[in-house]
Amino acid sequence: MNAGSSSLSMPTISRPDKPLGRVAILWRGDDAERRNAAPQASRFKAVFAALADAGIHAEPMVYEDDVLDAARERLVAFDGVLVWVNPIHEGRNRSRLDALLREVAARGPWVSAHPDVILKMGTKEVLHSTRAMGWGSDTALYRTAEVMHAELPARLAAGPRVIKRNRGNGGQGVWKVEALASPGGQAMVRVLDATADRSEDLMLEAFLGRCADYFEDGCVIDQPFQARLPEGVVRCYMAGDRCAGFGHQKVKALVGAPEARAGAGPRLYTSEADPRFQRLRRLMEDEWVPQMISLLDIAPRDLPMIWDADFMLGSPGSDGADSYVLGEINVSSVFPIPDEAPVAIARRVSERLRPTA
């Protein structure tokens, strides 16, 4: 079914005399935002400026499904498309947009992140696919509700678990689950929704019922809860295969203790040179990203222009050094980003615009 062909006329930034190439920056918005889109006033203004400094002409593309046909007509004229659209937003998903982006990419322009790359590395299934890597944990994957019903109780008997919907953002479909004593014969659990402030006790059957719709995304992921979560989460920002900065945050999500929740705060951003995270940077650049792209069959050139990986602290090693446990990879709409990231994005786009040998 074709969407409407509303006008997509928008202001653009001034073009360099000899631009290295032309790219569109695409995000979701309504018709009013589309009419008023301007690089210097958008939340991506730093990215527009960095691209201009690199000699790359960039234009805004404010998308919604009702302008799909007009978007197609414009996008195929660019050399590349940078996309910032969440997988779930106000009840809408990316199914029609992803089909459009696949078509555009097949006609010549590159797309970052390409929907097929998102499916490989930007869904929770990557936690299971890469569980044997150094960032992995005892991760299970349930393809059906029946398998989850059969296998989850035994895993809960060993300790709290974190259940994750395969596709989502903002903590949607993420739960901490722990077994409770069940004197009446009915299995009971305590659950904490990542988007809520308080836990809830209910029958396991009732919780499994809440997860039934998650299988529409292909699977449900089950990880062991990390006891050091109250110490914070480290977000490693990557531009392709190079680190572009860090964010550290004391989180509330899945943290039950009131005193730990009280210590939560905003994510604090630092550069890729932050000495606290150089071991993590080396692991990402030298070991884990090469292993991941080999394991998932992703060409290095197709890595997203910007993506991030969230890490929790695991048990210290024999040398006392912290270990890191991957909690998720974000690809679809990585924002906000450290101050250094726009230049890293522009550098990566410049490399992508150069013809291959």
C-alpha positions in Angstrom: 0.0 0.0 0.0 1.4 3.4 -1.0 1.5 6.3 1.5 0.5 9.8 0.5 2.8 12.0 -1.4 2.8 15.2 0.7 5.3 17.8 -0.1 8.7 17.4 1.5 10.1 20.9 0.6 12.5 22.0 3.4 15.3 24.5 3.9 18.8 23.3 3.4 22.2 24.4 4.6 24.6 26.2 2.2 26.5 23.8 0.0 30.3 23.8 -0.2 31.8 24.8 -3.6 32.9 21.2 -4.2 31.1 19.0 -1.8 32.5 15.5 -1.0 28.9 14.3 -1.3 25.3 14.8 -0.4 23.6 13.1 2.6 20.2 13.3 4.2 19.6 13.4 7.9 16.3 11.7 8.6 14.2 11.8 11.7 10.5 11.3 12.6 8.3 14.4 12.9 4.9 15.8 12.0 4.0 18.1 9.1 4.7 21.3 11.2 8.2 20.2 12.0 8.7 19.2 8.4 7.8 22.7 7.2 10.0 24.4 9.7 13.0 22.1 9.6 16.3 23.9 9.6 19.8 22.4 10.2 20.8 25.2 12.6 17.7 24.9 14.7 17.4 21.1 14.8 18.7 18.9 17.6 21.2 17.6 15.0 22.8 21.0 14.5 26.2 19.8 15.7 26.1 16.9 13.2 25.1 19.3 10.3 27.9 21.6 11.3 30.5 18.9 11.5 29.5 17.5 8.1 29.7 21.0 6.6 33.2 21.5 8.0 34.1 18.2 6.3 32.9 19.4 3.0 29.7 17.3 3.0 26.4 18.8 2.0 23.6 17.6 4.4 19.8 18.2 4.2 17.1 17.5 6.8 14.5 14.9 6.0 11.6 14.9 8.5 9.7 11.6 8.0 6.4 10.1 8.8 4.6 7.2 7.1 2.2 9.5 5.3 5.0 11.1 3.2 6.6 7.8 2.3 6.3 8.2 -1.5 7.7 11.7 -1.4 10.5 10.6 0.9 11.5 7.8 -1.6 11.7 10.3 -4.4 14.0 12.6 -2.5 16.2 10.0 -0.8 17.3 8.2 -4.0 19.0 11.5 -5.1 21.4 11.5 -2.1 24.7 9.6 -1.8 23.8 8.5 1.7 21.1 8.7 4.5 21.7 9.0 8.2 18.7 7.8 10.1 17.6 8.6 13.7 14.2 6.8 14.3 13.3 4.7 17.4 12.0 1.2 16.8 8.9 2.0 18.9 7.4 5.5 19.2 3.9 6.4 20.4 2.5 3.1 19.3 4.2 3.2 15.8 7.0 1.0 14.6 9.6 1.2 11.8 8.2 -1.5 9.5 7.2 0.9 6.6 10.3 3.0 7.0 12.6 0.0 7.0 11.1 -1.3 3.8 11.6 2.1 2.3 15.3 2.3 3.4 16.0 -1.2 2.0 14.6 0.0 -1.3 16.6 3.2 -1.3 19.8 1.3 -0.4 19.2 -1.1 -3.3 19.0 1.8 -5.7 22.4 3.2 -4.8 22.6 5.4 -1.7 24.1 3.9 1.5 21.9 3.9 4.6 23.2 4.2 8.2 22.1 2.3 10.0 20.7 -0.1 7.4 17.7 -2.0 8.6 19.5 -5.4 8.1 22.4 -4.2 10.2 19.9 -3.1 12.9 18.4 -6.6 12.9 21.9 -8.1 13.4 23.3 -5.9 16.1 20.6 -3.5 17.2 18.1 -5.9 18.7 18.3 -7.7 22.0 18.9 -11.0 20.2 22.6 -9.8 19.8 23.0 -10.6 23.5 22.4 -14.3 22.7 24.3 -14.3 19.4 27.4 -12.9 21.1 27.0 -14.6 24.6 30.3 -16.5 24.2 32.3 -13.2 23.7 34.1 -11.4 26.5 31.1 -9.2 27.1 28.7 -12.1 27.3 26.7 -13.7 30.1 24.5 -16.7 30.7 21.9 -15.6 28.2 18.9 -17.6 27.0 16.6 -17.1 24.0 13.0 -18.0 23.9 11.4 -18.3 20.4 7.9 -19.2 21.8 5.9 -18.6 24.9 5.8 -22.4 25.5 9.6 -22.6 25.6 9.8 -19.6 28.0 7.1 -21.3 30.2 9.1 -24.5 30.3 12.6 -23.1 30.9 12.3 -19.8 32.9 11.4 -21.4 36.3 14.6 -23.4 36.4 16.7 -20.3 35.7 14.8 -18.2 38.3 15.7 -20.9 40.8 19.3 -20.0 40.4 18.7 -16.2 40.9 17.0 -13.1 39.5 16.8 -12.8 35.7 16.2 -9.9 33.4 13.6 -10.5 30.6 13.9 -8.3 27.5 11.7 -7.8 24.5 13.7 -8.2 21.3 12.9 -4.7 19.9 12.2 -1.7 22.0 13.7 1.5 23.5 13.4 3.5 26.7 13.2 0.3 28.9 9.9 -0.8 27.2 9.5 -4.6 27.6 12.4 -5.0 30.1 11.7 -6.6 33.5 13.7 -7.8 36.5 12.1 -11.1 37.7 12.9 -13.1 40.8 11.2 -16.1 42.3 9.2 -16.0 45.5 8.2 -18.7 47.9 5.0 -20.3 46.6 3.3 -22.1 49.6 0.0 -22.5 47.7 1.6 -24.5 44.8 1.3 -21.6 42.3 4.7 -20.2 41.3 5.0 -16.6 42.4 7.5 -14.0 41.2 8.4 -10.4 42.0 8.7 -8.3 38.9 10.1 -4.8 38.4 9.3 -3.0 35.1 12.3 -1.0 33.9 9.9 2.0 33.3 8.3 1.8 36.7 9.3 2.8 40.3 7.9 -0.2 42.3 8.0 -3.9 42.0 4.9 -6.1 42.0 4.3 -9.7 43.2 2.1 -11.9 41.0 1.8 -15.4 39.7 4.4 -16.5 37.2 1.6 -17.4 34.8 0.3 -13.8 34.9 3.7 -12.5 34.1 4.2 -14.8 31.2 0.8 -13.6 29.9 2.2 -10.0 29.9 5.1 -11.2 27.7 2.9 -13.0 25.2 2.9 -10.1 22.7 6.7 -9.8 22.8 7.0 -12.9 20.6 5.7 -10.8 17.7 9.3 -9.4 17.6 10.7 -12.9 17.1 12.0 -13.8 20.5 12.4 -12.9 24.2 15.9 -12.6 25.8 16.7 -13.7 29.3 19.9 -12.6 31.1 21.1 -13.0 34.7 20.6 -9.8 36.8 23.9 -8.1 37.5 24.3 -7.3 41.2 26.5 -4.3 40.5 23.9 -2.5 38.4 23.4 0.2 41.2 27.1 1.2 40.5 26.0 2.5 37.1 26.0 1.8 33.4 28.8 2.8 31.0 27.7 3.7 27.5 30.4 3.4 24.9 29.7 5.4 21.8 31.2 4.1 18.6 31.5 5.7 15.1 32.0 2.7 13.0 34.8 0.7 14.7 36.3 3.6 16.6 35.3 4.9 20.0 33.6 8.4 19.9 33.1 9.0 23.6 31.5 7.7 26.8 28.5 8.2 29.0 28.2 7.1 32.6 25.0 7.0 34.6 23.7 5.8 37.9 20.4 4.3 36.9 17.0 3.7 38.4 15.8 1.1 36.0 15.6 -2.3 37.5 17.2 -1.0 40.8 14.9 -1.9 43.6 16.6 -0.5 46.7 15.3 3.0 47.5 18.7 4.2 48.6 20.3 3.1 45.3 17.5 4.7 43.3 17.9 7.9 45.2 21.5 8.0 44.0 20.5 7.9 40.3 21.2 10.8 38.1 21.6 12.0 34.5 24.1 10.5 32.1 27.4 12.3 32.2 29.3 12.5 28.9 33.1 12.4 28.4 35.5 12.1 25.5 37.0 8.9 24.1 40.2 9.8 26.1 38.6 9.5 29.5 41.2 7.6 31.5 38.5 5.7 33.5 37.3 3.8 30.4 40.5 3.2 28.4 40.4 -0.5 29.1 36.9 -0.7 27.8 37.9 1.3 24.8 40.7 -1.1 24.0 38.5 -4.1 24.4 35.9 -2.6 22.1 38.2 -1.4 19.3 40.8 -4.2 19.4 38.7 -7.3 20.3 35.0 -7.1 20.7 33.9 -5.1 17.6 36.1 -7.2 15.3 34.7 -10.4 16.9 31.2 -9.1 16.6 31.2 -8.2 12.9 32.9 -11.5 12.1 30.3 -13.4 14.1 27.3 -11.5 12.7 28.7 -11.2 9.2 28.7 -7.4 9.0 31.1 -5.7 6.6 33.2 -3.2 8.5 32.2 -0.6 5.9 28.5 -1.2 6.9 28.9 -0.5 10.6 26.7 2.4 11.7 28.0 5.9 11.6 27.1 6.2 15.3 26.0 3.4 17.7 26.5 2.6 21.3 26.8 -0.3 23.7 25.6 -0.2 27.3 27.7 -2.1 29.8 27.1 -3.1 33.4 29.9 -4.0 35.8 30.5 -7.7 36.3 32.6 -9.6 38.8 36.2 -8.3 39.0 38.8 -10.6 37.4 41.7 -12.3 39.2 43.8 -9.1 38.7 41.1 -7.0 40.3 40.1 -5.3 37.0 36.4 -4.8 36.4 34.7 -7.0 33.8 31.9 -5.7 31.6 28.6 -7.3 30.7 26.8 -6.1 27.6 23.2 -5.0 28.4 22.2 -3.8 24.9 23.4 -2.2 21.7 21.6 0.9 20.5 21.6 1.5 16.7 18.3 2.9 15.5 18.4 6.4 17.2 21.6 7.0 19.2 21.1 10.5 20.8 22.2 12.5 22.8 25.9 12.0 22.0 29.2 13.3 23.5 30.5 16.6 22.2 33.2 14.8 20.3 30.9 12.5 18.4 29.7 14.8 15.6 33.2 15.1 14.3 33.7 11.4 14.5 30.5 10.9 12.6 31.6 13.3 9.9 35.0 11.5 9.6 33.2 8.2 9.2 30.8 9.7 6.6 33.8 11.1 4.7 35.3 7.6 4.6 32.0 6.1 3.4 31.6 8.6 0.6 35.0 7.8 -0.8 34.8 5.2 -3.6 36.0 1.7 -2.8 39.1 0.5 -4.5 
